[in-house]
């Protein structure tokens, strides 16, 4: 069985016999047309989703053999424009130049030579030209990458912001020539004409109909990957119940409707391959900027176990005034645990999705707050575990106090926040006090 680890191209995945968990039934609304935006964390299959749609619209019915879409779509070919910002060059060139170069290559595939010299005009020109052969499908992958790559460089980011606004602003006037517009990204940033001018763009990120569009359910794993589980049980000397409890705790828990929960596909596939519980997803992108932002905004890390957010804050991020908690949700470090609806509006309770994220992110916070090295954090964990096993409470609290002593007290002014556990340099925990609190 070939596991599709890191495979984002649907054609390659199907032609080379990789496992594909059929999500095509959920794609029916997109096939019928419209304008959609989907936000999901990295490594959740957004690029594969767009690649699948592209294969359908170029008429590759052979790739869908045995899938739901095979008998539910006519596979009529449509002209396609795909902007993939993970491959568009905006490091050695300006973003505008990179987009134009990308569009020229796609125009050449259709036997057309673009005349437009800037991204906005070239985009509009290509849509008009291709629409002569039918309404156009526009697929935009990682629309926000030119912004998220420059979060620490506001001046360059503003230039990219202006370029993207001009390009995305062409879509609404072109609606007559478009069959489908589908954009994916990690964050939904406000102040882009994409979300203000293109008012027919439907944000399906929190739509319960598409909660499992990206990610694996347990049922999908049992049906498509079940044959790989028995060897793992033998390798780990575990029962099937132990297996599902452990994998649920480590890799499940992501939800955008507070009802259904899905596994992180990247982490779960690597677990099946390596047969070891590790933080696979977290390791693909250490959130240094996010950790610094949490520290700078003086957020109590204990809040992340259960923190409330408004509907506006959870849906849209302000690129000019970033909110750490909003970004944590949109980037996958927090997920929805509960949705509260009332006459006053909708609010959300967020928490860590699983142990993979909780343990890795907590270690990252220790690195940031305590300025500890990775091996020091590991040693602290080993020492605390040993003291608990030996009921050595004096040693346990000595280690805790030593850890707190590393954290500068100035980062958490008591005048601003009332913490259940303080971070003052005068804070000292003792076994006697702690025992009374928990008796």
HELIX and SHEET records of a PDB file:
HELIX    1   1 UNK A   10  UNK A   15  1                                   6    
HELIX    2   2 UNK A   24  UNK A   27  5                                   4    
HELIX    3   3 UNK A   28  UNK A   32  1                                   5    
HELIX    4   4 UNK A   46  UNK A   57  1                                  12    
HELIX    5   5 UNK A   61  UNK A   64  5                                   4    
HELIX    6   6 UNK A   68  UNK A   71  5                                   4    
HELIX    7   7 UNK A   95  UNK A  109  1                                  15    
HELIX    8   8 UNK A  119  UNK A  130  1                                  12    
HELIX    9   9 UNK A  131  UNK A  133  5                                   3    
HELIX   10  10 UNK A  145  UNK A  148  1                                   4    
HELIX   11  11 UNK A  154  UNK A  168  1                                  15    
HELIX   12  12 UNK A  170  UNK A  173  1                                   4    
HELIX   13  13 UNK A  175  UNK A  177  5                                   3    
HELIX   14  14 UNK A  193  UNK A  196  1                                   4    
HELIX   15  15 UNK A  208  UNK A  210  5                                   3    
HELIX   16  16 UNK A  218  UNK A  225  1                                   8    
HELIX   17  17 UNK A  226  UNK A  228  5                                   3    
HELIX   18  18 UNK A  229  UNK A  236  1                                   8    
HELIX   19  19 UNK A  240  UNK A  251  1                                  12    
HELIX   20  20 UNK A  265  UNK A  274  1                                  10    
HELIX   21  21 UNK A  280  UNK A  283  1                                   4    
HELIX   22  22 UNK A  288  UNK A  296  1                                   9    
HELIX   23  23 UNK A  301  UNK A  305  5                                   5    
HELIX   24  24 UNK A  311  UNK A  315  1                                   5    
HELIX   25  25 UNK A  324  UNK A  330  1                                   7    
HELIX   26  26 UNK A  355  UNK A  370  1                                  16    
HELIX   27  27 UNK A  374  UNK A  389  1                                  16    
HELIX   28  28 UNK A  393  UNK A  405  1                                  13    
HELIX   29  29 UNK A  409  UNK A  411  5                                   3    
HELIX   30  30 UNK A  431  UNK A  438  1                                   8    
SHEET    1   A 5 UNK A  80  UNK A  84  0                                        
SHEET    2   A 5 UNK A 136  UNK A 141  1                                        
SHEET    3   A 5 UNK A 178  UNK A 185  1                                        
SHEET    4   A 5 UNK A  34  UNK A  39  1                                        
SHEET    5   A 5 UNK A 202  UNK A 203  1                                        
SHEET    1   B 3 UNK A 307  UNK A 310  0                                        
SHEET    2   B 3 UNK A 345  UNK A 351 -1                                        
SHEET    3   B 3 UNK A 335  UNK A 342 -1                                        
END                                                                             
